[in-house]
Amino acid sequence: MRAATANTTCAINTRQSDLQQACRALWRMTLTLMNSYLRTRGPAQRVMLARRIARNFQTLERESAQFAPGSREAFARLARRWAQLARWT
């Protein structure tokens, strides 16, 4: 019974670590997309980038437990801001 509990704990820790790595990778990719948005001149491309950035921030908001406390509100605010840019750019 103890071995099963240890294996389950190890599997949970591995999944948690994988989720943390995935969230960090999504954060880095979102920063890259924001940089691309600033360098892109075409309005259609900017709208598409803003939509992708907004969706990324929505995902990060859902997984905010992987980041510092208070990050959920920051990600929600950023998601709203980028969604707004996607509509009006």
Jmol script that loads the backbone (N, CA, C; Angstrom):
load data "model"
ATOM      1  N   MET A   1       0.823  -1.189   0.000  1.00  0.00           N
ATOM      2  CA  MET A   1       0.000   0.000   0.000  1.00  0.00           C
ATOM      3  C   MET A   1       0.870   1.257   0.000  1.00  0.00           C
ATOM      4  N   ARG A   2       1.946   1.219   0.748  1.00  0.00           N
ATOM      5  CA  ARG A   2       2.827   2.374   0.813  1.00  0.00           C
ATOM      6  C   ARG A   2       3.489   2.668  -0.528  1.00  0.00           C
ATOM      7  N   ALA A   3       3.867   1.623  -1.250  1.00  0.00           N
ATOM      8  CA  ALA A   3       4.495   1.795  -2.562  1.00  0.00           C
ATOM      9  C   ALA A   3       3.526   2.448  -3.531  1.00  0.00           C
ATOM     10  N   ALA A   4       2.255   2.059  -3.470  1.00  0.00           N
ATOM     11  CA  ALA A   4       1.255   2.661  -4.344  1.00  0.00           C
ATOM     12  C   ALA A   4       1.082   4.143  -4.024  1.00  0.00           C
ATOM     13  N   THR A   5       1.074   4.490  -2.752  1.00  0.00           N
ATOM     14  CA  THR A   5       0.952   5.889  -2.351  1.00  0.00           C
ATOM     15  C   THR A   5       2.162   6.691  -2.814  1.00  0.00           C
ATOM     16  N   ALA A   6       3.340   6.121  -2.693  1.00  0.00           N
ATOM     17  CA  ALA A   6       4.557   6.806  -3.132  1.00  0.00           C
ATOM     18  C   ALA A   6       4.547   7.008  -4.638  1.00  0.00           C
ATOM     19  N   ASN A   7       4.100   6.004  -5.379  1.00  0.00           N
ATOM     20  CA  ASN A   7       4.025   6.122  -6.839  1.00  0.00           C
ATOM     21  C   ASN A   7       3.010   7.181  -7.251  1.00  0.00           C
ATOM     22  N   THR A   8       1.881   7.223  -6.558  1.00  0.00           N
ATOM     23  CA  THR A   8       0.858   8.224  -6.853  1.00  0.00           C
ATOM     24  C   THR A   8       1.382   9.625  -6.563  1.00  0.00           C
ATOM     25  N   THR A   9       2.044   9.798  -5.444  1.00  0.00           N
ATOM     26  CA  THR A   9       2.623  11.094  -5.091  1.00  0.00           C
ATOM     27  C   THR A   9       3.658  11.511  -6.109  1.00  0.00           C
ATOM     28  N   CYS A  10       4.493  10.575  -6.530  1.00  0.00           N
ATOM     29  CA  CYS A  10       5.516  10.873  -7.536  1.00  0.00           C
ATOM     30  C   CYS A  10       4.867  11.290  -8.861  1.00  0.00           C
ATOM     31  N   ALA A  11       3.799  10.592  -9.268  1.00  0.00           N
ATOM     32  CA  ALA A  11       3.103  10.921 -10.514  1.00  0.00           C
ATOM     33  C   ALA A  11       2.464  12.305 -10.428  1.00  0.00           C
ATOM     34  N   ILE A  12       1.878  12.633  -9.286  1.00  0.00           N
ATOM     35  CA  ILE A  12       1.256  13.949  -9.101  1.00  0.00           C
ATOM     36  C   ILE A  12       2.322  15.037  -9.157  1.00  0.00           C
ATOM     37  N   ASN A  13       3.441  14.822  -8.500  1.00  0.00           N
ATOM     38  CA  ASN A  13       4.524  15.805  -8.526  1.00  0.00           C
ATOM     39  C   ASN A  13       5.062  15.997  -9.931  1.00  0.00           C
ATOM     40  N   THR A  14       5.172  14.906 -10.690  1.00  0.00           N
ATOM     41  CA  THR A  14       5.651  14.994 -12.066  1.00  0.00           C
ATOM     42  C   THR A  14       4.683  15.800 -12.919  1.00  0.00           C
ATOM     43  N   ARG A  15       3.377  15.531 -12.777  1.00  0.00           N
ATOM     44  CA  ARG A  15       2.379  16.288 -13.542  1.00  0.00           C
ATOM     45  C   ARG A  15       2.391  17.762 -13.154  1.00  0.00           C
ATOM     46  N   GLN A  16       2.556  18.045 -11.872  1.00  0.00           N
ATOM     47  CA  GLN A  16       2.613  19.430 -11.395  1.00  0.00           C
ATOM     48  C   GLN A  16       3.828  20.132 -11.999  1.00  0.00           C
ATOM     49  N   SER A  17       4.950  19.454 -12.016  1.00  0.00           N
ATOM     50  CA  SER A  17       6.167  20.021 -12.595  1.00  0.00           C
ATOM     51  C   SER A  17       5.992  20.264 -14.090  1.00  0.00           C
ATOM     52  N   ASP A  18       5.355  19.323 -14.776  1.00  0.00           N
ATOM     53  CA  ASP A  18       5.098  19.490 -16.207  1.00  0.00           C
ATOM     54  C   ASP A  18       4.181  20.678 -16.462  1.00  0.00           C
ATOM     55  N   LEU A  19       3.165  20.842 -15.625  1.00  0.00           N
ATOM     56  CA  LEU A  19       2.250  21.968 -15.762  1.00  0.00           C
ATOM     57  C   LEU A  19       2.974  23.289 -15.529  1.00  0.00           C
ATOM     58  N   GLN A  20       3.840  23.332 -14.530  1.00  0.00           N
ATOM     59  CA  GLN A  20       4.611  24.549 -14.274  1.00  0.00           C
ATOM     60  C   GLN A  20       5.492  24.900 -15.469  1.00  0.00           C
ATOM     61  N   GLN A  21       6.145  23.914 -16.033  1.00  0.00           N
ATOM     62  CA  GLN A  21       7.003  24.155 -17.201  1.00  0.00           C
ATOM     63  C   GLN A  21       6.175  24.634 -18.389  1.00  0.00           C
ATOM     64  N   ALA A  22       5.010  24.033 -18.595  1.00  0.00           N
ATOM     65  CA  ALA A  22       4.146  24.437 -19.704  1.00  0.00           C
ATOM     66  C   ALA A  22       3.655  25.872 -19.524  1.00  0.00           C
ATOM     67  N   CYS A  23       3.295  26.238 -18.303  1.00  0.00           N
ATOM     68  CA  CYS A  23       2.838  27.610 -18.041  1.00  0.00           C
ATOM     69  C   CYS A  23       3.958  28.621 -18.257  1.00  0.00           C
ATOM     70  N   ARG A  24       5.145  28.283 -17.815  1.00  0.00           N
ATOM     71  CA  ARG A  24       6.282  29.186 -18.038  1.00  0.00           C
ATOM     72  C   ARG A  24       6.584  29.330 -19.525  1.00  0.00           C
ATOM     73  N   ALA A  25       6.493  28.236 -20.264  1.00  0.00           N
ATOM     74  CA  ALA A  25       6.727  28.292 -21.709  1.00  0.00           C
ATOM     75  C   ALA A  25       5.659  29.145 -22.388  1.00  0.00           C
ATOM     76  N   LEU A  26       4.409  29.014 -21.948  1.00  0.00           N
ATOM     77  CA  LEU A  26       3.334  29.836 -22.522  1.00  0.00           C
ATOM     78  C   LEU A  26       3.563  31.305 -22.210  1.00  0.00           C
ATOM     79  N   TRP A  27       4.018  31.610 -21.019  1.00  0.00           N
ATOM     80  CA  TRP A  27       4.331  32.987 -20.638  1.00  0.00           C
ATOM     81  C   TRP A  27       5.430  33.552 -21.546  1.00  0.00           C
ATOM     82  N   ARG A  28       6.491  32.786 -21.745  1.00  0.00           N
ATOM     83  CA  ARG A  28       7.581  33.253 -22.620  1.00  0.00           C
ATOM     84  C   ARG A  28       7.094  33.450 -24.052  1.00  0.00           C
ATOM     85  N   MET A  29       6.268  32.536 -24.547  1.00  0.00           N
ATOM     86  CA  MET A  29       5.740  32.670 -25.905  1.00  0.00           C
ATOM     87  C   MET A  29       4.833  33.897 -26.013  1.00  0.00           C
ATOM     88  N   THR A  30       4.075  34.171 -24.984  1.00  0.00           N
ATOM     89  CA  THR A  30       3.203  35.348 -24.993  1.00  0.00           C
ATOM     90  C   THR A  30       4.032  36.626 -25.055  1.00  0.00           C
ATOM     91  N   LEU A  31       5.125  36.667 -24.329  1.00  0.00           N
ATOM     92  CA  LEU A  31       6.016  37.832 -24.401  1.00  0.00           C
ATOM     93  C   LEU A  31       6.582  37.991 -25.811  1.00  0.00           C
ATOM     94  N   THR A  32       6.918  36.884 -26.452  1.00  0.00           N
ATOM     95  CA  THR A  32       7.419  36.917 -27.827  1.00  0.00           C
ATOM     96  C   THR A  32       6.347  37.446 -28.773  1.00  0.00           C
ATOM     97  N   LEU A  33       5.109  37.001 -28.586  1.00  0.00           N
ATOM     98  CA  LEU A  33       4.008  37.489 -29.423  1.00  0.00           C
ATOM     99  C   LEU A  33       3.763  38.984 -29.221  1.00  0.00           C
ATOM    100  N   MET A  34       3.893  39.435 -27.975  1.00  0.00           N
ATOM    101  CA  MET A  34       3.726  40.870 -27.706  1.00  0.00           C
ATOM    102  C   MET A  34       4.797  41.675 -28.419  1.00  0.00           C
ATOM    103  N   ASN A  35       6.013  41.166 -28.439  1.00  0.00           N
ATOM    104  CA  ASN A  35       7.099  41.817 -29.165  1.00  0.00           C
ATOM    105  C   ASN A  35       6.784  41.859 -30.660  1.00  0.00           C
ATOM    106  N   SER A  36       6.287  40.753 -31.190  1.00  0.00           N
ATOM    107  CA  SER A  36       5.913  40.711 -32.612  1.00  0.00           C
ATOM    108  C   SER A  36       4.801  41.707 -32.906  1.00  0.00           C
ATOM    109  N   TYR A  37       3.849  41.828 -32.013  1.00  0.00           N
ATOM    110  CA  TYR A  37       2.760  42.783 -32.189  1.00  0.00           C
ATOM    111  C   TYR A  37       3.307  44.195 -32.353  1.00  0.00           C
ATOM    112  N   LEU A  38       4.273  44.551 -31.522  1.00  0.00           N
ATOM    113  CA  LEU A  38       4.843  45.899 -31.583  1.00  0.00           C
ATOM    114  C   LEU A  38       5.604  46.141 -32.880  1.00  0.00           C
ATOM    115  N   ARG A  39       6.169  45.096 -33.462  1.00  0.00           N
ATOM    116  CA  ARG A  39       6.970  45.239 -34.685  1.00  0.00           C
ATOM    117  C   ARG A  39       6.154  45.104 -35.963  1.00  0.00           C
ATOM    118  N   THR A  40       4.917  44.645 -35.850  1.00  0.00           N
ATOM    119  CA  THR A  40       4.090  44.396 -37.031  1.00  0.00           C
ATOM    120  C   THR A  40       3.307  45.646 -37.389  1.00  0.00           C
ATOM    121  N   ARG A  41       3.297  45.957 -38.670  1.00  0.00           N
ATOM    122  CA  ARG A  41       2.589  47.159 -39.126  1.00  0.00           C
ATOM    123  C   ARG A  41       1.208  46.852 -39.694  1.00  0.00           C
ATOM    124  N   GLY A  42       1.026  45.671 -40.241  1.00  0.00           N
ATOM    125  CA  GLY A  42      -0.249  45.328 -40.877  1.00  0.00           C
ATOM    126  C   GLY A  42      -1.378  45.174 -39.871  1.00  0.00           C
ATOM    127  N   PRO A  43      -2.499  45.874 -40.101  1.00  0.00           N
ATOM    128  CA  PRO A  43      -3.606  45.823 -39.149  1.00  0.00           C
ATOM    129  C   PRO A  43      -4.186  44.413 -38.971  1.00  0.00           C
ATOM    130  N   ALA A  44      -4.306  43.652 -40.045  1.00  0.00           N
ATOM    131  CA  ALA A  44      -4.870  42.300 -39.932  1.00  0.00           C
ATOM    132  C   ALA A  44      -3.953  41.403 -39.101  1.00  0.00           C
ATOM    133  N   GLN A  45      -2.667  41.527 -39.313  1.00  0.00           N
ATOM    134  CA  GLN A  45      -1.721  40.727 -38.541  1.00  0.00           C
ATOM    135  C   GLN A  45      -1.751  41.111 -37.067  1.00  0.00           C
ATOM    136  N   ARG A  46      -1.883  42.401 -36.804  1.00  0.00           N
ATOM    137  CA  ARG A  46      -1.929  42.869 -35.417  1.00  0.00           C
ATOM    138  C   ARG A  46      -3.173  42.342 -34.700  1.00  0.00           C
ATOM    139  N   VAL A  47      -4.305  42.303 -35.402  1.00  0.00           N
ATOM    140  CA  VAL A  47      -5.537  41.775 -34.818  1.00  0.00           C
ATOM    141  C   VAL A  47      -5.351  40.300 -34.481  1.00  0.00           C
ATOM    142  N   MET A  48      -4.774  39.539 -35.404  1.00  0.00           N
ATOM    143  CA  MET A  48      -4.569  38.108 -35.162  1.00  0.00           C
ATOM    144  C   MET A  48      -3.617  37.883 -33.985  1.00  0.00           C
ATOM    145  N   LEU A  49      -2.555  38.665 -33.915  1.00  0.00           N
ATOM    146  CA  LEU A  49      -1.625  38.547 -32.798  1.00  0.00           C
ATOM    147  C   LEU A  49      -2.298  38.917 -31.478  1.00  0.00           C
ATOM    148  N   ALA A  50      -3.077  39.985 -31.484  1.00  0.00           N
ATOM    149  CA  ALA A  50      -3.765  40.412 -30.254  1.00  0.00           C
ATOM    150  C   ALA A  50      -4.743  39.346 -29.779  1.00  0.00           C
ATOM    151  N   ARG A  51      -5.435  38.702 -30.713  1.00  0.00           N
ATOM    152  CA  ARG A  51      -6.356  37.627 -30.329  1.00  0.00           C
ATOM    153  C   ARG A  51      -5.599  36.468 -29.684  1.00  0.00           C
ATOM    154  N   ARG A  52      -4.487  36.089 -30.275  1.00  0.00           N
ATOM    155  CA  ARG A  52      -3.694  34.983 -29.732  1.00  0.00           C
ATOM    156  C   ARG A  52      -3.149  35.339 -28.346  1.00  0.00           C
ATOM    157  N   ILE A  53      -2.693  36.572 -28.201  1.00  0.00           N
ATOM    158  CA  ILE A  53      -2.159  37.032 -26.909  1.00  0.00           C
ATOM    159  C   ILE A  53      -3.270  37.014 -25.852  1.00  0.00           C
ATOM    160  N   ALA A  54      -4.457  37.494 -26.219  1.00  0.00           N
ATOM    161  CA  ALA A  54      -5.589  37.494 -25.278  1.00  0.00           C
ATOM    162  C   ALA A  54      -5.933  36.069 -24.850  1.00  0.00           C
ATOM    163  N   ARG A  55      -5.959  35.134 -25.807  1.00  0.00           N
ATOM    164  CA  ARG A  55      -6.250  33.740 -25.464  1.00  0.00           C
ATOM    165  C   ARG A  55      -5.172  33.161 -24.550  1.00  0.00           C
ATOM    166  N   ASN A  56      -3.922  33.502 -24.819  1.00  0.00           N
ATOM    167  CA  ASN A  56      -2.833  33.021 -23.954  1.00  0.00           C
ATOM    168  C   ASN A  56      -3.003  33.534 -22.528  1.00  0.00           C
ATOM    169  N   PHE A  57      -3.349  34.813 -22.391  1.00  0.00           N
ATOM    170  CA  PHE A  57      -3.553  35.366 -21.048  1.00  0.00           C
ATOM    171  C   PHE A  57      -4.755  34.733 -20.361  1.00  0.00           C
ATOM    172  N   GLN A  58      -5.788  34.377 -21.116  1.00  0.00           N
ATOM    173  CA  GLN A  58      -6.924  33.677 -20.520  1.00  0.00           C
ATOM    174  C   GLN A  58      -6.488  32.310 -19.991  1.00  0.00           C
ATOM    175  N   THR A  59      -5.664  31.620 -20.749  1.00  0.00           N
ATOM    176  CA  THR A  59      -5.144  30.324 -20.300  1.00  0.00           C
ATOM    177  C   THR A  59      -4.279  30.496 -19.063  1.00  0.00           C
ATOM    178  N   LEU A  60      -3.417  31.497 -19.079  1.00  0.00           N
ATOM    179  CA  LEU A  60      -2.564  31.756 -17.922  1.00  0.00           C
ATOM    180  C   LEU A  60      -3.400  32.119 -16.695  1.00  0.00           C
ATOM    181  N   GLU A  61      -4.488  32.834 -16.910  1.00  0.00           N
ATOM    182  CA  GLU A  61      -5.376  33.169 -15.794  1.00  0.00           C
ATOM    183  C   GLU A  61      -5.952  31.901 -15.161  1.00  0.00           C
ATOM    184  N   ARG A  62      -6.372  30.954 -16.008  1.00  0.00           N
ATOM    185  CA  ARG A  62      -6.929  29.698 -15.487  1.00  0.00           C
ATOM    186  C   ARG A  62      -5.886  28.892 -14.721  1.00  0.00           C
ATOM    187  N   GLU A  63      -4.636  28.995 -15.124  1.00  0.00           N
ATOM    188  CA  GLU A  63      -3.557  28.229 -14.493  1.00  0.00           C
ATOM    189  C   GLU A  63      -2.697  29.114 -13.589  1.00  0.00           C
ATOM    190  N   SER A  64      -3.266  30.175 -13.061  1.00  0.00           N
ATOM    191  CA  SER A  64      -2.500  31.160 -12.296  1.00  0.00           C
ATOM    192  C   SER A  64      -1.902  30.609 -11.015  1.00  0.00           C
ATOM    193  N   ALA A  65      -2.353  29.462 -10.558  1.00  0.00           N
ATOM    194  CA  ALA A  65      -1.784  28.878  -9.344  1.00  0.00           C
ATOM    195  C   ALA A  65      -0.308  28.523  -9.541  1.00  0.00           C
ATOM    196  N   GLN A  66       0.127  28.450 -10.791  1.00  0.00           N
ATOM    197  CA  GLN A  66       1.519  28.120 -11.081  1.00  0.00           C
ATOM    198  C   GLN A  66       2.434  29.342 -10.940  1.00  0.00           C
ATOM    199  N   PHE A  67       1.848  30.504 -10.709  1.00  0.00           N
ATOM    200  CA  PHE A  67       2.602  31.752 -10.616  1.00  0.00           C
ATOM    201  C   PHE A  67       2.432  32.362  -9.227  1.00  0.00           C
ATOM    202  N   ALA A  68       2.950  33.536  -9.050  1.00  0.00           N
ATOM    203  CA  ALA A  68       2.891  34.233  -7.762  1.00  0.00           C
ATOM    204  C   ALA A  68       1.441  34.580  -7.399  1.00  0.00           C
ATOM    205  N   PRO A  69       1.182  34.728  -6.104  1.00  0.00           N
ATOM    206  CA  PRO A  69      -0.161  35.161  -5.682  1.00  0.00           C
ATOM    207  C   PRO A  69      -0.497  36.511  -6.323  1.00  0.00           C
ATOM    208  N   GLY A  70      -1.718  36.663  -6.690  1.00  0.00           N
ATOM    209  CA  GLY A  70      -2.144  37.911  -7.322  1.00  0.00           C
ATOM    210  C   GLY A  70      -1.995  37.908  -8.835  1.00  0.00           C
ATOM    211  N   SER A  71      -1.399  36.877  -9.377  1.00  0.00           N
ATOM    212  CA  SER A  71      -1.195  36.845 -10.820  1.00  0.00           C
ATOM    213  C   SER A  71      -2.507  36.627 -11.576  1.00  0.00           C
ATOM    214  N   ARG A  72      -3.480  35.999 -10.933  1.00  0.00           N
ATOM    215  CA  ARG A  72      -4.765  35.751 -11.599  1.00  0.00           C
ATOM    216  C   ARG A  72      -5.399  37.068 -12.047  1.00  0.00           C
ATOM    217  N   GLU A  73      -5.418  38.039 -11.149  1.00  0.00           N
ATOM    218  CA  GLU A  73      -6.008  39.340 -11.485  1.00  0.00           C
ATOM    219  C   GLU A  73      -5.208  40.035 -12.586  1.00  0.00           C
ATOM    220  N   ALA A  74      -3.893  39.944 -12.502  1.00  0.00           N
ATOM    221  CA  ALA A  74      -3.050  40.576 -13.516  1.00  0.00           C
ATOM    222  C   ALA A  74      -3.285  39.931 -14.883  1.00  0.00           C
ATOM    223  N   PHE A  75      -3.348  38.603 -14.933  1.00  0.00           N
ATOM    224  CA  PHE A  75      -3.595  37.918 -16.204  1.00  0.00           C
ATOM    225  C   PHE A  75      -4.981  38.240 -16.739  1.00  0.00           C
ATOM    226  N   ALA A  76      -5.974  38.338 -15.855  1.00  0.00           N
ATOM    227  CA  ALA A  76      -7.332  38.691 -16.293  1.00  0.00           C
ATOM    228  C   ALA A  76      -7.355  40.093 -16.887  1.00  0.00           C
ATOM    229  N   ARG A  77      -6.685  41.014 -16.238  1.00  0.00           N
ATOM    230  CA  ARG A  77      -6.620  42.397 -16.734  1.00  0.00           C
ATOM    231  C   ARG A  77      -5.930  42.454 -18.097  1.00  0.00           C
ATOM    232  N   LEU A  78      -4.822  41.728 -18.222  1.00  0.00           N
ATOM    233  CA  LEU A  78      -4.103  41.697 -19.498  1.00  0.00           C
ATOM    234  C   LEU A  78      -4.931  41.025 -20.593  1.00  0.00           C
ATOM    235  N   ALA A  79      -5.659  39.981 -20.254  1.00  0.00           N
ATOM    236  CA  ALA A  79      -6.521  39.313 -21.236  1.00  0.00           C
ATOM    237  C   ALA A  79      -7.585  40.275 -21.751  1.00  0.00           C
ATOM    238  N   ARG A  80      -8.191  41.040 -20.836  1.00  0.00           N
ATOM    239  CA  ARG A  80      -9.207  42.027 -21.258  1.00  0.00           C
ATOM    240  C   ARG A  80      -8.592  43.100 -22.144  1.00  0.00           C
ATOM    241  N   ARG A  81      -7.423  43.564 -21.772  1.00  0.00           N
ATOM    242  CA  ARG A  81      -6.757  44.624 -22.536  1.00  0.00           C
ATOM    243  C   ARG A  81      -6.427  44.164 -23.955  1.00  0.00           C
ATOM    244  N   TRP A  82      -5.890  42.945 -24.069  1.00  0.00           N
ATOM    245  CA  TRP A  82      -5.527  42.446 -25.399  1.00  0.00           C
ATOM    246  C   TRP A  82      -6.762  42.089 -26.219  1.00  0.00           C
ATOM    247  N   ALA A  83      -7.830  41.651 -25.575  1.00  0.00           N
ATOM    248  CA  ALA A  83      -9.078  41.397 -26.300  1.00  0.00           C
ATOM    249  C   ALA A  83      -9.623  42.705 -26.859  1.00  0.00           C
ATOM    250  N   GLN A  84      -9.484  43.753 -26.085  1.00  0.00           N
ATOM    251  CA  GLN A  84      -9.909  45.075 -26.535  1.00  0.00           C
ATOM    252  C   GLN A  84      -9.074  45.516 -27.737  1.00  0.00           C
ATOM    253  N   LEU A  85      -7.793  45.316 -27.694  1.00  0.00           N
ATOM    254  CA  LEU A  85      -6.928  45.668 -28.829  1.00  0.00           C
ATOM    255  C   LEU A  85      -7.284  44.847 -30.072  1.00  0.00           C
ATOM    256  N   ALA A  86      -7.660  43.619 -29.889  1.00  0.00           N
ATOM    257  CA  ALA A  86      -8.014  42.757 -31.014  1.00  0.00           C
ATOM    258  C   ALA A  86      -9.259  43.269 -31.731  1.00  0.00           C
ATOM    259  N   ARG A  87     -10.143  43.890 -31.015  1.00  0.00           N
ATOM    260  CA  ARG A  87     -11.372  44.417 -31.641  1.00  0.00           C
ATOM    261  C   ARG A  87     -11.172  45.771 -32.304  1.00  0.00           C
ATOM    262  N   TRP A  88     -10.283  46.600 -31.765  1.00  0.00           N
ATOM    263  CA  TRP A  88     -10.178  47.988 -32.218  1.00  0.00           C
ATOM    264  C   TRP A  88      -8.908  48.316 -32.964  1.00  0.00           C
ATOM    265  N   THR A  89      -8.054  47.360 -33.180  1.00  0.00           N
ATOM    266  CA  THR A  89      -6.797  47.655 -33.867  1.00  0.00           C
ATOM    267  C   THR A  89      -7.017  47.763 -35.349  1.00  0.00           C
TER     268      THR A  89
END
end "model"
wireframe off; spacefill off
backbone 0.3
color backbone group
